[in-house]
Amino acid sequence: MSGTIKEYEARLLDPTDVAGAYRFCQDLARRHYENFPVASRLIKRALRRHVAALYAFARIADDFSDEAEYEGVRRERLLDWRRQLAEIGSKPPSHPVFLALGATLRDLDLPKQPFDDLLSAFLQDTEKSRYATFAEVLDYCRRSANPVGRIVLMIHGLRDEERFRYSDAICTALQLANFWQDVSVDLKKDRVYIPDEDFRAHGYSEADLRMGVCNERFRNLMKFEVSRARSLFDQGRPLLKTLPWPLSFEIRLTWLGGMQVLKLIRRRDFDTIRTRPVLTKSDWIPLAARALVGA
């Protein structure tokens, strides 16, 4: 259980208590830490609350689409979250996340669209579980992953299109790495992100996947998918040299973590059916050291 039913049902006791709303988001971030920077101590103190507001908004929405506790009401909850986003600035918020997020949007002059794009991807997960082409997968990544990178850049005052393009490549690569890492996990949720065109091109099938067949055809399929993700990481790498400290460290560490996931998949001979490669604390220590020296 993620505990987000309580978080979703939270209501504002004082609609003017913006500081309290940010504390709500920061507490949620601390309890649900993920693989991308979340109100870290390394983030400038003045920006931590804004990153926490982004995280709280996305964390609760992601749980709507994934957690068992929302089975049967996923779409309803996501549409309600979308309604509350749309009403920022026109109606008083009733939830602490939207009081905090409204203040962040206003203070930093952020657009709502990237946040709505995230919700559109979560909503898609409630109705679409198969992908015919890689272009369809990329469109999903454009809305499920890329907005997070763009919002983080904008929170730090960076809004140029060149950085956005590099960030999009990294975020899409991270999403793909997660897909290939989680092939068996997603299958249990009846979700398959490997495109049908790739299944056919490699002579493998979803039926094989469901039977747990890990043969040379599957390994070649995953080698192909991992290679595409690696290419996107390479495309986004120039971003790392353009960022101010400490954001540069945070994003470099995230980039290195995604690349390490791909390495772990290769070390397991591309078998992500019987095992799920994960980064351990011992993996993160040398990655952090490399991120510090800019490797």
N, C-alpha and C positions, 0 to 999 in steps of 0.2 A: 504494500500500500504506500502510495506516495504522500499521503496526508494533504493533498491539494483540495479535497472536498472542503475541509475547514478553511483553507486559504481562499478558495473560490467563494465560499459563503461569507467571508469577512465583510463587514459593513462599517462605513465611517460613522464614528460617534461624533466627530467634530469635522464638518466639511471644510473648515479653515485650517486644520492641523496638517499642513504640508510636511512639516518635519516628522510628524508621527507616521505619515504615509510612506515617506522615504525609509524610516526605520523598519517598517513592515517589509519593504522590498529588500532591504539589506539583510534582514534576518532570514528571509526566504533564500537569498543567495548563499548565505553561509551554510544553510542546512542542505542545500541541493547543488553543491559545487560540481561543475562539469569541466569538460576539457578545453573550453575557451575562457579567456580572462573574465572573471566575475568579481568586480569590486575589490580587486586585489590590493594589498597594501602598497604594491608598486605603482598603482594608478594614482595620479595626482589627487590629493584629498578632495579638492573642489569638484572633481569629476566622478568620484566613486558613487555618489547617490544616483547620478544619471545612468551609469552602467548597470547599477542594481535595478533601476526602474525598467530598463530594457530587459534584463534577465528575468525579473518577476513576471512581466507581461508574457514573454516567450515560454518560460518554464511551465506556467499554469496552462497555457494553450497547448503546449506539446503533450502534457499529461492528459488533457482532454482527448487527444487523438490516439494515445497509446495505452494508458493505464486501464487495468481491468475494472476498476471501480466506476468507470464512466461508460461501460458497455451499455448500449441501448439509448444513451443520451449524448453521445459524442457530438453529433452535428448540432443539436440544440444548444449545448454549452458553447461551442465555438461560434455559433451565430450570435449568441448573447454577448460573447466577448467582442465580436466584431461590431455589434451595435454600440457597445460602450465606447469603443475606440472612435467610431464615427461621431458620437455625441460630445466628444471632448471639445470644449470651446463654445458649445451651444446649449448644453444642459449641465447642471451641477452633477459631479460624479457621485456615485453611491458606493464605490469600492476604492480602497486605499491605493491599489495599483494605478487606477486611472486618475486619481488626484495627483500622485507623484508623476506619472507619465505626462499628464497635462502640463504640469509645471516645467518638466524637462523640455517638452515640445516648444513651450512659450519662451523659456529662458535661452535655449540654444537655437531657436528658429528652425526646428527640424520638421520635415514633411511627414505626414501620416502614411504616405503610400508604402514605404518599406515595411512598416508594421502590418499594414493590411495585406501586403504580399505574403508575409509569413503566415497569416491566418488562411490565405487562399491555399497555401500548400498543405497546411494541417487539414483543412476541409477536404482537399483532394484525397488525402489518405483515408477518409471515411467512405469514399465512393469509388476509388480507383486503386487497384492492387496489382495490375499488370501493365507492362509498357511494351509497345510494339517496336519502337525505335529508340536509338540513343538520343536522338533529338528531343524526344518526349522526356527522357530522363534529365537531360540538360535543362529543359524548361522547368521541371520540378525543382532542380537545384537552384535555378535562378530565383525562385521564390522561397525555397525552404532554407537556403544557406547564405546566398549572396547578400540579402538585406542586412544580416547581422554584421558582416564586415563593413558594409557601407555606413551603417549607423554608428559603429564604433569609431570609424574614421571621422564622421561628422561631429560626434561628441568631442573629439580632440581638435576640432576646428579645421579638418582637412577635407576639402570638397572638390578637388580637381579630378577630371575624368581619367587621367592617366593612372592615378592611384586607385580609383574605383575599378578600372579594368584589371589591374594586377590583383586587387583584393578579390574580385569576382573569381578569378582563376584559382586562387588559393582556397576560397570557401567552397567552390564546386569540387575541387580536389579532395578537400576534407570530407565533404558529404559522400563522394564516391568511395573514398577509403573506408568510411563507416559502413557503406552498403556491402562492400566486398568482405569486410571483417565480420559482418553480421548476417551473412547469407542464411545460416541455420536458424538464427534468432528470428529474422524476419519471416522465414518460412512458417514458423510456428504461429505467427500472426496472420498467415495467409497473404503475405506480401512478397512479391518477387520483383526486384528492381533490375535484374539482368534483362536487357531487352530481348524480345522474341527474335529479332533479326540476328542477334549474336548467338542465341541458342542454335538457330538453324545453320549459321555460318560455320559453327564448330561441331555440327553433328551430335549435339547433346540436346536434351529435352527437359522440360519441367517434370515430366514423369520420372526421368532418371534422378533428378534432384530430390524428388519426394521419396524415392527409394534409397536415397543415400549413396548413390553410385559415384564414387570418386575414382574415375579412370583417367587415362591420358587426355581424353577429349575435354573432360571438365578442367583438368589442370591447364590445358592450352587456352580454354575459355577464360579462366581466371587470370592467366598470365597476360592475356590481351587486355582485360579490364584494368588490371593493375598498371600496365604500361600506359594506358590512357590517363589514369589518375596521376601517375608520375609526370607525364608530359605537362599536365596542368599545373602541378606544383612548380615545375621548372619555369613555366610561363609567368607565374606570379612572383617568382623569387626576387626580381628587381625591387619590389615594394619594400623589402626588408632594409635596404640601404637608404630609403627616403624618409624614414620615420624618426621622429624625435624620441629621445629617451624619456621615460621608461617604456613607452608603447613599443619601441623597436624590440626590446627584450621580450615582451609579452607575445608579440606576433611571430618573432623568430622562434620562440619556444613552441608555439602552436604549430608552425610550419614543420619544425623538426619532429614534433610528435606525430604529425600525419605521415611524414616520410618514414618514420620508424614503424608505424603500423604496416605500411607496404612491405618493408623489409621483413617483418615478422611473418607476413603471409608467404613471402618467398622462402623463408627458412623452413616453413612447414610444407614446402613443395606444393604450395597453392591449394592445400586441402583446408578449406574453411567450412566443410560440411561436418566433419567429425570433431573439429576443434575450433575454438574462437580465439584468435590471437589477441592478447591484451597487453597494454603497457603496465609494468609494475613500478613500484617506487624505485627499484634499482635501475630501471630503464631511464627514469626521469632525471636522476642525479647527473649522469654524464651529458644528457641533453641540455640541462640547465647550464652546465659549465660551458658547453659549446655556444649556447645562446648568449652567454655573458661576454664571450670573446668575439662574438660576431661570426662564428663559423657557419 
